[in-house]
Amino acid sequence: MSPALRIGATGFALIAVCYGFARFAFGLFLPQIDTELGLGASLSGMISGGSFAGYCLAIIASAALTEWIGARAVLVTAALFAAFGMAAIALAPSPLILAIAVVVAGSSTGLASPPMAAAVAAAVQKNRQDLTNTVINAGTSAGVALSGPIALAIAGEWRLAFGAFAVVAVMLAIAAAIALPSASGAPKAGFVPRLTGAVKRLIASSFLMGAASTALWSFGGQLVAEQMAWGPKGVGCSGPVSVSAASPEPGPEHW
């Protein structure tokens, strides 16, 4: 199997699990979680905000760790963060434990992006890197879209869903350890890019897009359930369609 195919397939699956399951599926299952644990709008917002904050901190740490210990180790860590966080969500007995678990699971997305770009740069031929990164980035929408039918099939069983997601994440941690390069030979870029006018505008626009879409990612399913009186099955059908077009974060090829 060629490096492009091996890394692309593994990266696609890993990004699908980290972004689609570990991070954004929480909003899809929020109506059921709220019913069981009694979170309320304020606490739900704080938990979702904590997931975004975890992403921001993790992606900064990940960029440094990738140069220090290599892409493969960081990607395996990302998958394990996703697995541990989702397992803890599935078993959460209280809102506090749930909040910690959601932050841990959401942090896996930040850990995954920089080392994935480094792995592609280290092992894939230059003329195939753009295509490989495109395939990997498509995992985000695929993961979110897949979580919808899962929610539909096991309506109300959010603990079972996150438990299954955690098992998949463990399997991907093993796959990443086998299939991905350490990327120790990747070219070393400066840790902080030169802040030209174009970079500043890009940072500002990305920040605004992320801030504007936070409410949709976090409360899209809850709003549908409340405003349209839809049950878990209806939310499961509508959730991914509503949110999958608005991904606010940069994909691996931007790192």
Rosetta blueprint (number, residue, H / E / L):
1 M L
2 S L
3 P H
4 A H
5 L H
6 R H
7 I H
8 G H
9 A H
10 T H
11 G H
12 F H
13 A H
14 L H
15 I H
16 A H
17 V H
18 C H
19 Y H
20 G H
21 F H
22 A H
23 R H
24 F L
25 A H
26 F H
27 G H
28 L H
29 F H
30 L H
31 P H
32 Q H
33 I H
34 D H
35 T H
36 E H
37 L H
38 G L
39 L L
40 G H
41 A H
42 S H
43 L H
44 S H
45 G H
46 M H
47 I H
48 S H
49 G H
50 G H
51 S H
52 F H
53 A H
54 G H
55 Y H
56 C H
57 L H
58 A H
59 I H
60 I H
61 A H
62 S H
63 A H
64 A H
65 L H
66 T H
67 E H
68 W H
69 I H
70 G L
71 A H
72 R H
73 A H
74 V H
75 L H
76 V H
77 T H
78 A H
79 A H
80 L H
81 F H
82 A H
83 A H
84 F H
85 G H
86 M H
87 A H
88 A H
89 I H
90 A H
91 L H
92 A L
93 P L
94 S L
95 P H
96 L H
97 I H
98 L H
99 A H
100 I H
101 A H
102 V H
103 V H
104 V H
105 A H
106 G H
107 S H
108 S H
109 T H
110 G H
111 L H
112 A H
113 S H
114 P H
115 P H
116 M H
117 A H
118 A H
119 A H
120 V H
121 A H
122 A H
123 A H
124 V L
125 Q L
126 K H
127 N H
128 R H
129 Q H
130 D H
131 L H
132 T H
133 N H
134 T H
135 V H
136 I H
137 N H
138 A L
139 G H
140 T H
141 S H
142 A H
143 G H
144 V H
145 A H
146 L H
147 S H
148 G H
149 P H
150 I H
151 A H
152 L H
153 A H
154 I L
155 A L
156 G L
157 E L
158 W H
159 R H
160 L H
161 A H
162 F H
163 G H
164 A H
165 F H
166 A H
167 V H
168 V H
169 A H
170 V H
171 M H
172 L H
173 A H
174 I H
175 A H
176 A H
177 A H
178 I H
179 A H
180 L L
181 P L
182 S L
183 A L
184 S L
185 G L
186 A L
187 P L
188 K L
189 A L
190 G L
191 F L
192 V L
193 P L
194 R L
195 L L
196 T L
197 G H
198 A H
199 V H
200 K H
201 R H
202 L H
203 I H
204 A H
205 S H
206 S H
207 F H
208 L H
209 M H
210 G H
211 A H
212 A H
213 S H
214 T H
215 A H
216 L H
217 W H
218 S H
219 F H
220 G H
221 G H
222 Q H
223 L H
224 V H
225 A H
226 E H
227 Q H
228 M L
229 A L
230 W L
231 G L
232 P H
233 K H
234 G H
235 V H
236 G H
237 C H
238 S H
239 G H
240 P H
241 V H
242 S H
243 V H
244 S L
245 A L
246 A L
247 S L
248 P L
249 E L
250 P L
251 G L
252 P H
253 E H
254 H H
255 W L
